[in-house]
Amino acid sequence: MNNCLRELRGEQAWSQAELAERLAVSRQTVNAIETGKYDPGLPLAFRIARLFGRPIESIFLPGVDVAGQGRGRRPT
């Protein structure tokens, strides 16, 4: 899933560690979200949206790869 978390964090001049502390997650989790390696669950996505005062859909957007398939978690 595409997101603008890195840009939002940069606007606040927060490090990944500072954002992680505010969200009660690890710095590695913040990094994984920013790089698209991890899609947060709804509770964390809502915490992120509240922290930045934005709707979830303005932060997280479904990505599409070249084959036209959705990007992110695969259904189990």
PDB file of N, CA, C and O in Angstrom:
ATOM      1  N   MET A   1       0.845  -1.169   0.000  1.00  0.00           N
ATOM      2  CA  MET A   1       0.000   0.000   0.000  1.00  0.00           C
ATOM      3  C   MET A   1       0.897   1.240   0.000  1.00  0.00           C
ATOM      4  O   MET A   1       1.837   1.340   0.788  1.00  0.00           O
ATOM      5  N   ASN A   2       0.599   2.156  -0.872  1.00  0.00           N
ATOM      6  CA  ASN A   2       1.349   3.412  -0.909  1.00  0.00           C
ATOM      7  C   ASN A   2       0.922   4.297   0.250  1.00  0.00           C
ATOM      8  O   ASN A   2      -0.225   4.247   0.695  1.00  0.00           O
ATOM      9  N   ASN A   3       1.859   5.112   0.735  1.00  0.00           N
ATOM     10  CA  ASN A   3       1.524   6.034   1.817  1.00  0.00           C
ATOM     11  C   ASN A   3       2.449   7.240   1.775  1.00  0.00           C
ATOM     12  O   ASN A   3       3.489   7.224   1.116  1.00  0.00           O
ATOM     13  N   CYS A   4       2.053   8.280   2.485  1.00  0.00           N
ATOM     14  CA  CYS A   4       2.864   9.501   2.541  1.00  0.00           C
ATOM     15  C   CYS A   4       3.386   9.730   3.960  1.00  0.00           C
ATOM     16  O   CYS A   4       3.610  10.871   4.364  1.00  0.00           O
ATOM     17  N   LEU A   5       3.577   8.661   4.707  1.00  0.00           N
ATOM     18  CA  LEU A   5       4.005   8.772   6.097  1.00  0.00           C
ATOM     19  C   LEU A   5       5.360   9.476   6.230  1.00  0.00           C
ATOM     20  O   LEU A   5       5.542  10.313   7.114  1.00  0.00           O
ATOM     21  N   ARG A   6       6.297   9.140   5.362  1.00  0.00           N
ATOM     22  CA  ARG A   6       7.625   9.767   5.429  1.00  0.00           C
ATOM     23  C   ARG A   6       7.515  11.281   5.252  1.00  0.00           C
ATOM     24  O   ARG A   6       8.167  12.038   5.972  1.00  0.00           O
ATOM     25  N   GLU A   7       6.700  11.720   4.307  1.00  0.00           N
ATOM     26  CA  GLU A   7       6.526  13.156   4.068  1.00  0.00           C
ATOM     27  C   GLU A   7       5.871  13.839   5.273  1.00  0.00           C
ATOM     28  O   GLU A   7       6.291  14.922   5.681  1.00  0.00           O
ATOM     29  N   LEU A   8       4.844  13.204   5.836  1.00  0.00           N
ATOM     30  CA  LEU A   8       4.167  13.775   7.001  1.00  0.00           C
ATOM     31  C   LEU A   8       5.125  13.864   8.187  1.00  0.00           C
ATOM     32  O   LEU A   8       5.133  14.854   8.918  1.00  0.00           O
ATOM     33  N   ARG A   9       5.920  12.830   8.365  1.00  0.00           N
ATOM     34  CA  ARG A   9       6.903  12.826   9.455  1.00  0.00           C
ATOM     35  C   ARG A   9       7.927  13.936   9.236  1.00  0.00           C
ATOM     36  O   ARG A   9       8.317  14.619  10.182  1.00  0.00           O
ATOM     37  N   GLY A  10       8.360  14.114   7.992  1.00  0.00           N
ATOM     38  CA  GLY A  10       9.316  15.158   7.668  1.00  0.00           C
ATOM     39  C   GLY A  10       8.778  16.555   7.928  1.00  0.00           C
ATOM     40  O   GLY A  10       9.512  17.437   8.373  1.00  0.00           O
ATOM     41  N   GLU A  11       7.484  16.756   7.649  1.00  0.00           N
ATOM     42  CA  GLU A  11       6.867  18.064   7.903  1.00  0.00           C
ATOM     43  C   GLU A  11       6.928  18.425   9.387  1.00  0.00           C
ATOM     44  O   GLU A  11       6.995  19.601   9.746  1.00  0.00           O
ATOM     45  N   GLN A  12       6.903  17.411  10.238  1.00  0.00           N
ATOM     46  CA  GLN A  12       6.964  17.639  11.687  1.00  0.00           C
ATOM     47  C   GLN A  12       8.400  17.631  12.206  1.00  0.00           C
ATOM     48  O   GLN A  12       8.642  17.901  13.382  1.00  0.00           O
ATOM     49  N   ALA A  13       9.352  17.319  11.319  1.00  0.00           N
ATOM     50  CA  ALA A  13      10.766  17.190  11.684  1.00  0.00           C
ATOM     51  C   ALA A  13      10.980  16.134  12.765  1.00  0.00           C
ATOM     52  O   ALA A  13      11.810  16.300  13.659  1.00  0.00           O
ATOM     53  N   TRP A  14      10.208  15.033  12.667  1.00  0.00           N
ATOM     54  CA  TRP A  14      10.345  13.919  13.605  1.00  0.00           C
ATOM     55  C   TRP A  14      11.226  12.850  12.987  1.00  0.00           C
ATOM     56  O   TRP A  14      11.161  12.603  11.782  1.00  0.00           O
ATOM     57  N   SER A  15      12.039  12.221  13.801  1.00  0.00           N
ATOM     58  CA  SER A  15      12.790  11.045  13.358  1.00  0.00           C
ATOM     59  C   SER A  15      11.831   9.851  13.370  1.00  0.00           C
ATOM     60  O   SER A  15      10.727   9.927  13.910  1.00  0.00           O
ATOM     61  N   GLN A  16      12.272   8.761  12.769  1.00  0.00           N
ATOM     62  CA  GLN A  16      11.456   7.546  12.827  1.00  0.00           C
ATOM     63  C   GLN A  16      11.257   7.119  14.276  1.00  0.00           C
ATOM     64  O   GLN A  16      10.176   6.659  14.643  1.00  0.00           O
ATOM     65  N   ALA A  17      12.280   7.267  15.093  1.00  0.00           N
ATOM     66  CA  ALA A  17      12.182   6.880  16.505  1.00  0.00           C
ATOM     67  C   ALA A  17      11.163   7.751  17.241  1.00  0.00           C
ATOM     68  O   ALA A  17      10.403   7.248  18.069  1.00  0.00           O
ATOM     69  N   GLU A  18      11.142   9.046  16.948  1.00  0.00           N
ATOM     70  CA  GLU A  18      10.176   9.936  17.598  1.00  0.00           C
ATOM     71  C   GLU A  18       8.746   9.590  17.191  1.00  0.00           C
ATOM     72  O   GLU A  18       7.847   9.561  18.031  1.00  0.00           O
ATOM     73  N   LEU A  19       8.540   9.329  15.914  1.00  0.00           N
ATOM     74  CA  LEU A  19       7.201   8.939  15.464  1.00  0.00           C
ATOM     75  C   LEU A  19       6.803   7.603  16.089  1.00  0.00           C
ATOM     76  O   LEU A  19       5.665   7.432  16.528  1.00  0.00           O
ATOM     77  N   ALA A  20       7.727   6.672  16.129  1.00  0.00           N
ATOM     78  CA  ALA A  20       7.446   5.362  16.725  1.00  0.00           C
ATOM     79  C   ALA A  20       7.016   5.505  18.178  1.00  0.00           C
ATOM     80  O   ALA A  20       6.081   4.839  18.621  1.00  0.00           O
ATOM     81  N   GLU A  21       7.693   6.367  18.915  1.00  0.00           N
ATOM     82  CA  GLU A  21       7.332   6.577  20.312  1.00  0.00           C
ATOM     83  C   GLU A  21       5.921   7.144  20.432  1.00  0.00           C
ATOM     84  O   GLU A  21       5.148   6.712  21.287  1.00  0.00           O
ATOM     85  N   ARG A  22       5.586   8.102  19.584  1.00  0.00           N
ATOM     86  CA  ARG A  22       4.251   8.708  19.619  1.00  0.00           C
ATOM     87  C   ARG A  22       3.156   7.701  19.265  1.00  0.00           C
ATOM     88  O   ARG A  22       2.021   7.821  19.727  1.00  0.00           O
ATOM     89  N   LEU A  23       3.506   6.700  18.438  1.00  0.00           N
ATOM     90  CA  LEU A  23       2.530   5.696  18.009  1.00  0.00           C
ATOM     91  C   LEU A  23       2.582   4.425  18.855  1.00  0.00           C
ATOM     92  O   LEU A  23       1.757   3.529  18.678  1.00  0.00           O
ATOM     93  N   ALA A  24       3.543   4.342  19.770  1.00  0.00           N
ATOM     94  CA  ALA A  24       3.741   3.159  20.615  1.00  0.00           C
ATOM     95  C   ALA A  24       4.044   1.912  19.778  1.00  0.00           C
ATOM     96  O   ALA A  24       3.493   0.836  20.011  1.00  0.00           O
ATOM     97  N   VAL A  25       4.939   2.089  18.792  1.00  0.00           N
ATOM     98  CA  VAL A  25       5.426   0.975  17.973  1.00  0.00           C
ATOM     99  C   VAL A  25       6.946   1.090  17.903  1.00  0.00           C
ATOM    100  O   VAL A  25       7.521   2.046  18.424  1.00  0.00           O
ATOM    101  N   SER A  26       7.592   0.133  17.270  1.00  0.00           N
ATOM    102  CA  SER A  26       9.046   0.190  17.129  1.00  0.00           C
ATOM    103  C   SER A  26       9.437   1.080  15.942  1.00  0.00           C
ATOM    104  O   SER A  26       8.632   1.344  15.050  1.00  0.00           O
ATOM    105  N   ARG A  27      10.682   1.528  15.960  1.00  0.00           N
ATOM    106  CA  ARG A  27      11.200   2.299  14.837  1.00  0.00           C
ATOM    107  C   ARG A  27      11.204   1.444  13.578  1.00  0.00           C
ATOM    108  O   ARG A  27      10.990   1.950  12.477  1.00  0.00           O
ATOM    109  N   GLN A  28      11.447   0.157  13.739  1.00  0.00           N
ATOM    110  CA  GLN A  28      11.452  -0.756  12.601  1.00  0.00           C
ATOM    111  C   GLN A  28      10.066  -0.820  11.952  1.00  0.00           C
ATOM    112  O   GLN A  28       9.956  -0.936  10.732  1.00  0.00           O
ATOM    113  N   THR A  29       9.012  -0.744  12.767  1.00  0.00           N
ATOM    114  CA  THR A  29       7.650  -0.749  12.228  1.00  0.00           C
ATOM    115  C   THR A  29       7.412   0.502  11.394  1.00  0.00           C
ATOM    116  O   THR A  29       6.850   0.423  10.302  1.00  0.00           O
ATOM    117  N   VAL A  30       7.835   1.651  11.898  1.00  0.00           N
ATOM    118  CA  VAL A  30       7.689   2.901  11.142  1.00  0.00           C
ATOM    119  C   VAL A  30       8.434   2.794   9.820  1.00  0.00           C
ATOM    120  O   VAL A  30       7.903   3.162   8.772  1.00  0.00           O
ATOM    121  N   ASN A  31       9.662   2.292   9.867  1.00  0.00           N
ATOM    122  CA  ASN A  31      10.455   2.131   8.644  1.00  0.00           C
ATOM    123  C   ASN A  31       9.759   1.202   7.658  1.00  0.00           C
ATOM    124  O   ASN A  31       9.700   1.496   6.464  1.00  0.00           O
ATOM    125  N   ALA A  32       9.236   0.089   8.146  1.00  0.00           N
ATOM    126  CA  ALA A  32       8.569  -0.881   7.268  1.00  0.00           C
ATOM    127  C   ALA A  32       7.316  -0.287   6.635  1.00  0.00           C
ATOM    128  O   ALA A  32       7.029  -0.567   5.471  1.00  0.00           O
ATOM    129  N   ILE A  33       6.569   0.521   7.369  1.00  0.00           N
ATOM    130  CA  ILE A  33       5.385   1.170   6.803  1.00  0.00           C
ATOM    131  C   ILE A  33       5.815   2.166   5.734  1.00  0.00           C
ATOM    132  O   ILE A  33       5.254   2.186   4.638  1.00  0.00           O
ATOM    133  N   GLU A  34       6.808   2.990   6.048  1.00  0.00           N
ATOM    134  CA  GLU A  34       7.266   4.008   5.101  1.00  0.00           C
ATOM    135  C   GLU A  34       7.790   3.406   3.801  1.00  0.00           C
ATOM    136  O   GLU A  34       7.599   3.983   2.731  1.00  0.00           O
ATOM    137  N   THR A  35       8.440   2.267   3.885  1.00  0.00           N
ATOM    138  CA  THR A  35       9.010   1.640   2.692  1.00  0.00           C
ATOM    139  C   THR A  35       8.034   0.701   1.997  1.00  0.00           C
ATOM    140  O   THR A  35       8.380   0.087   0.987  1.00  0.00           O
ATOM    141  N   GLY A  36       6.816   0.582   2.527  1.00  0.00           N
ATOM    142  CA  GLY A  36       5.808  -0.262   1.890  1.00  0.00           C
ATOM    143  C   GLY A  36       5.982  -1.741   2.136  1.00  0.00           C
ATOM    144  O   GLY A  36       5.360  -2.557   1.455  1.00  0.00           O
ATOM    145  N   LYS A  37       6.819  -2.108   3.099  1.00  0.00           N
ATOM    146  CA  LYS A  37       7.032  -3.525   3.409  1.00  0.00           C
ATOM    147  C   LYS A  37       6.010  -4.057   4.403  1.00  0.00           C
ATOM    148  O   LYS A  37       5.904  -5.266   4.609  1.00  0.00           O
ATOM    149  N   TYR A  38       5.260  -3.148   5.018  1.00  0.00           N
ATOM    150  CA  TYR A  38       4.265  -3.542   6.020  1.00  0.00           C
ATOM    151  C   TYR A  38       3.073  -2.610   5.921  1.00  0.00           C
ATOM    152  O   TYR A  38       3.224  -1.388   5.907  1.00  0.00           O
ATOM    153  N   ASP A  39       1.893  -3.193   5.853  1.00  0.00           N
ATOM    154  CA  ASP A  39       0.654  -2.423   5.869  1.00  0.00           C
ATOM    155  C   ASP A  39       0.081  -2.482   7.277  1.00  0.00           C
ATOM    156  O   ASP A  39      -0.202  -3.571   7.777  1.00  0.00           O
ATOM    157  N   PRO A  40      -0.094  -1.337   7.926  1.00  0.00           N
ATOM    158  CA  PRO A  40      -0.598  -1.355   9.304  1.00  0.00           C
ATOM    159  C   PRO A  40      -2.046  -1.816   9.362  1.00  0.00           C
ATOM    160  O   PRO A  40      -2.811  -1.622   8.417  1.00  0.00           O
ATOM    161  N   GLY A  41      -2.410  -2.424  10.475  1.00  0.00           N
ATOM    162  CA  GLY A  41      -3.803  -2.780  10.705  1.00  0.00           C
ATOM    163  C   GLY A  41      -4.612  -1.520  10.976  1.00  0.00           C
ATOM    164  O   GLY A  41      -4.052  -0.436  11.141  1.00  0.00           O
ATOM    165  N   LEU A  42      -5.919  -1.667  11.022  1.00  0.00           N
ATOM    166  CA  LEU A  42      -6.784  -0.504  11.224  1.00  0.00           C
ATOM    167  C   LEU A  42      -6.510   0.266  12.516  1.00  0.00           C
ATOM    168  O   LEU A  42      -6.481   1.496  12.479  1.00  0.00           O
ATOM    169  N   PRO A  43      -6.309  -0.398  13.650  1.00  0.00           N
ATOM    170  CA  PRO A  43      -6.052   0.387  14.871  1.00  0.00           C
ATOM    171  C   PRO A  43      -4.827   1.304  14.728  1.00  0.00           C
ATOM    172  O   PRO A  43      -4.874   2.465  15.134  1.00  0.00           O
ATOM    173  N   LEU A  44      -3.742   0.792  14.158  1.00  0.00           N
ATOM    174  CA  LEU A  44      -2.549   1.611  13.976  1.00  0.00           C
ATOM    175  C   LEU A  44      -2.780   2.672  12.904  1.00  0.00           C
ATOM    176  O   LEU A  44      -2.327   3.806  13.059  1.00  0.00           O
ATOM    177  N   ALA A  45      -3.464   2.334  11.840  1.00  0.00           N
ATOM    178  CA  ALA A  45      -3.760   3.316  10.791  1.00  0.00           C
ATOM    179  C   ALA A  45      -4.598   4.468  11.355  1.00  0.00           C
ATOM    180  O   ALA A  45      -4.372   5.625  11.002  1.00  0.00           O
ATOM    181  N   PHE A  46      -5.553   4.164  12.219  1.00  0.00           N
ATOM    182  CA  PHE A  46      -6.353   5.219  12.851  1.00  0.00           C
ATOM    183  C   PHE A  46      -5.497   6.078  13.784  1.00  0.00           C
ATOM    184  O   PHE A  46      -5.683   7.294  13.843  1.00  0.00           O
ATOM    185  N   ARG A  47      -4.552   5.454  14.519  1.00  0.00           N
ATOM    186  CA  ARG A  47      -3.666   6.242  15.387  1.00  0.00           C
ATOM    187  C   ARG A  47      -2.808   7.191  14.557  1.00  0.00           C
ATOM    188  O   ARG A  47      -2.609   8.346  14.935  1.00  0.00           O
ATOM    189  N   ILE A  48      -2.305   6.707  13.434  1.00  0.00           N
ATOM    190  CA  ILE A  48      -1.495   7.543  12.548  1.00  0.00           C
ATOM    191  C   ILE A  48      -2.327   8.708  12.026  1.00  0.00           C
ATOM    192  O   ILE A  48      -1.881   9.855  12.047  1.00  0.00           O
ATOM    193  N   ALA A  49      -3.532   8.412  11.561  1.00  0.00           N
ATOM    194  CA  ALA A  49      -4.407   9.459  11.020  1.00  0.00           C
ATOM    195  C   ALA A  49      -4.733  10.508  12.080  1.00  0.00           C
ATOM    196  O   ALA A  49      -4.699  11.707  11.802  1.00  0.00           O
ATOM    197  N   ARG A  50      -5.049  10.058  13.293  1.00  0.00           N
ATOM    198  CA  ARG A  50      -5.355  11.006  14.377  1.00  0.00           C
ATOM    199  C   ARG A  50      -4.143  11.866  14.725  1.00  0.00           C
ATOM    200  O   ARG A  50      -4.272  13.070  14.944  1.00  0.00           O
ATOM    201  N   LEU A  51      -2.971  11.246  14.775  1.00  0.00           N
ATOM    202  CA  LEU A  51      -1.753  11.972  15.126  1.00  0.00           C
ATOM    203  C   LEU A  51      -1.493  13.120  14.146  1.00  0.00           C
ATOM    204  O   LEU A  51      -1.084  14.210  14.547  1.00  0.00           O
ATOM    205  N   PHE A  52      -1.734  12.862  12.866  1.00  0.00           N
ATOM    206  CA  PHE A  52      -1.476  13.886  11.853  1.00  0.00           C
ATOM    207  C   PHE A  52      -2.722  14.707  11.511  1.00  0.00           C
ATOM    208  O   PHE A  52      -2.648  15.632  10.702  1.00  0.00           O
ATOM    209  N   GLY A  53      -3.859  14.380  12.117  1.00  0.00           N
ATOM    210  CA  GLY A  53      -5.071  15.143  11.885  1.00  0.00           C
ATOM    211  C   GLY A  53      -5.568  15.060  10.454  1.00  0.00           C
ATOM    212  O   GLY A  53      -6.040  16.047   9.889  1.00  0.00           O
ATOM    213  N   ARG A  54      -5.457  13.865   9.868  1.00  0.00           N
ATOM    214  CA  ARG A  54      -5.879  13.660   8.480  1.00  0.00           C
ATOM    215  C   ARG A  54      -6.725  12.402   8.378  1.00  0.00           C
ATOM    216  O   ARG A  54      -6.622  11.512   9.222  1.00  0.00           O
ATOM    217  N   PRO A  55      -7.562  12.324   7.346  1.00  0.00           N
ATOM    218  CA  PRO A  55      -8.306  11.078   7.128  1.00  0.00           C
ATOM    219  C   PRO A  55      -7.351   9.959   6.664  1.00  0.00           C
ATOM    220  O   PRO A  55      -6.361  10.215   5.979  1.00  0.00           O
ATOM    221  N   ILE A  56      -7.665   8.749   7.046  1.00  0.00           N
ATOM    222  CA  ILE A  56      -6.825   7.603   6.672  1.00  0.00           C
ATOM    223  C   ILE A  56      -6.578   7.565   5.170  1.00  0.00           C
ATOM    224  O   ILE A  56      -5.453   7.332   4.728  1.00  0.00           O
ATOM    225  N   GLU A  57      -7.627   7.795   4.387  1.00  0.00           N
ATOM    226  CA  GLU A  57      -7.484   7.665   2.932  1.00  0.00           C
ATOM    227  C   GLU A  57      -6.580   8.735   2.322  1.00  0.00           C
ATOM    228  O   GLU A  57      -6.184   8.613   1.163  1.00  0.00           O
ATOM    229  N   SER A  58      -6.248   9.775   3.076  1.00  0.00           N
ATOM    230  CA  SER A  58      -5.295  10.758   2.547  1.00  0.00           C
ATOM    231  C   SER A  58      -3.854  10.362   2.877  1.00  0.00           C
ATOM    232  O   SER A  58      -2.913  10.966   2.363  1.00  0.00           O
ATOM    233  N   ILE A  59      -3.682   9.365   3.722  1.00  0.00           N
ATOM    234  CA  ILE A  59      -2.349   8.887   4.098  1.00  0.00           C
ATOM    235  C   ILE A  59      -2.018   7.578   3.394  1.00  0.00           C
ATOM    236  O   ILE A  59      -0.905   7.397   2.901  1.00  0.00           O
ATOM    237  N   PHE A  60      -2.985   6.667   3.348  1.00  0.00           N
ATOM    238  CA  PHE A  60      -2.773   5.337   2.769  1.00  0.00           C
ATOM    239  C   PHE A  60      -3.609   5.168   1.510  1.00  0.00           C
ATOM    240  O   PHE A  60      -4.827   5.350   1.528  1.00  0.00           O
ATOM    241  N   LEU A  61      -2.936   4.816   0.411  1.00  0.00           N
ATOM    242  CA  LEU A  61      -3.613   4.593  -0.863  1.00  0.00           C
ATOM    243  C   LEU A  61      -3.206   3.233  -1.410  1.00  0.00           C
ATOM    244  O   LEU A  61      -2.023   2.894  -1.417  1.00  0.00           O
ATOM    245  N   PRO A  62      -4.177   2.456  -1.868  1.00  0.00           N
ATOM    246  CA  PRO A  62      -3.814   1.152  -2.442  1.00  0.00           C
ATOM    247  C   PRO A  62      -2.901   1.352  -3.650  1.00  0.00           C
ATOM    248  O   PRO A  62      -3.162   2.203  -4.501  1.00  0.00           O
ATOM    249  N   GLY A  63      -1.839   0.569  -3.716  1.00  0.00           N
ATOM    250  CA  GLY A  63      -0.921   0.653  -4.848  1.00  0.00           C
ATOM    251  C   GLY A  63      -1.239  -0.395  -5.887  1.00  0.00           C
ATOM    252  O   GLY A  63      -1.870  -1.408  -5.588  1.00  0.00           O
ATOM    253  N   VAL A  64      -0.810  -0.156  -7.086  1.00  0.00           N
ATOM    254  CA  VAL A  64      -0.992  -1.123  -8.161  1.00  0.00           C
ATOM    255  C   VAL A  64       0.362  -1.352  -8.806  1.00  0.00           C
ATOM    256  O   VAL A  64       1.049  -0.401  -9.178  1.00  0.00           O
ATOM    257  N   ASP A  65       0.744  -2.615  -8.939  1.00  0.00           N
ATOM    258  CA  ASP A  65       2.019  -2.899  -9.593  1.00  0.00           C
ATOM    259  C   ASP A  65       1.829  -2.976 -11.103  1.00  0.00           C
ATOM    260  O   ASP A  65       0.721  -2.790 -11.605  1.00  0.00           O
ATOM    261  N   VAL A  66       2.906  -3.248 -11.819  1.00  0.00           N
ATOM    262  CA  VAL A  66       2.833  -3.230 -13.273  1.00  0.00           C
ATOM    263  C   VAL A  66       1.907  -4.289 -13.845  1.00  0.00           C
ATOM    264  O   VAL A  66       1.347  -4.099 -14.924  1.00  0.00           O
ATOM    265  N   ALA A  67       1.741  -5.376 -13.158  1.00  0.00           N
ATOM    266  CA  ALA A  67       0.860  -6.431 -13.652  1.00  0.00           C
ATOM    267  C   ALA A  67      -0.600  -6.131 -13.353  1.00  0.00           C
ATOM    268  O   ALA A  67      -1.483  -6.899 -13.735  1.00  0.00           O
ATOM    269  N   GLY A  68      -0.862  -5.012 -12.670  1.00  0.00           N
ATOM    270  CA  GLY A  68      -2.235  -4.646 -12.366  1.00  0.00           C
ATOM    271  C   GLY A  68      -2.778  -5.283 -11.110  1.00  0.00           C
ATOM    272  O   GLY A  68      -3.961  -5.149 -10.799  1.00  0.00           O
ATOM    273  N   GLN A  69      -1.921  -5.976 -10.389  1.00  0.00           N
ATOM    274  CA  GLN A  69      -2.340  -6.616  -9.149  1.00  0.00           C
ATOM    275  C   GLN A  69      -2.111  -5.674  -7.986  1.00  0.00           C
ATOM    276  O   GLN A  69      -1.167  -4.884  -8.002  1.00  0.00           O
ATOM    277  N   GLY A  70      -2.971  -5.748  -6.969  1.00  0.00           N
ATOM    278  CA  GLY A  70      -2.786  -4.916  -5.780  1.00  0.00           C
ATOM    279  C   GLY A  70      -1.469  -5.241  -5.094  1.00  0.00           C
ATOM    280  O   GLY A  70      -0.981  -6.369  -5.165  1.00  0.00           O
ATOM    281  N   ARG A  71      -0.905  -4.253  -4.438  1.00  0.00           N
ATOM    282  CA  ARG A  71       0.350  -4.432  -3.729  1.00  0.00           C
ATOM    283  C   ARG A  71       0.077  -4.503  -2.241  1.00  0.00           C
ATOM    284  O   ARG A  71      -0.871  -3.878  -1.767  1.00  0.00           O
ATOM    285  N   GLY A  72       0.863  -5.230  -1.500  1.00  0.00           N
ATOM    286  CA  GLY A  72       0.699  -5.303  -0.054  1.00  0.00           C
ATOM    287  C   GLY A  72       0.486  -6.724   0.401  1.00  0.00           C
ATOM    288  O   GLY A  72       1.009  -7.665  -0.195  1.00  0.00           O
ATOM    289  N   ARG A  73      -0.276  -6.876   1.450  1.00  0.00           N
ATOM    290  CA  ARG A  73      -0.515  -8.219   2.009  1.00  0.00           C
ATOM    291  C   ARG A  73      -1.290  -9.079   1.036  1.00  0.00           C
ATOM    292  O   ARG A  73      -2.169  -8.611   0.313  1.00  0.00           O
ATOM    293  N   ARG A  74      -0.940 -10.332   1.042  1.00  0.00           N
ATOM    294  CA  ARG A  74      -1.670 -11.307   0.220  1.00  0.00           C
ATOM    295  C   ARG A  74      -2.731 -11.953   1.082  1.00  0.00           C
ATOM    296  O   ARG A  74      -2.515 -12.181   2.272  1.00  0.00           O
ATOM    297  N   PRO A  75      -3.873 -12.248   0.494  1.00  0.00           N
ATOM    298  CA  PRO A  75      -4.925 -12.924   1.289  1.00  0.00           C
ATOM    299  C   PRO A  75      -4.451 -14.299   1.710  1.00  0.00           C
ATOM    300  O   PRO A  75      -3.686 -14.951   0.998  1.00  0.00           O
ATOM    301  N   THR A  76      -4.910 -14.737   2.874  1.00  0.00           N
ATOM    302  CA  THR A  76      -4.497 -16.060   3.367  1.00  0.00           C
ATOM    303  C   THR A  76      -5.576 -17.082   3.143  1.00  0.00           C
ATOM    304  O   THR A  76      -5.404 -18.249   3.494  1.00  0.00           O
TER     305      THR A  76
END
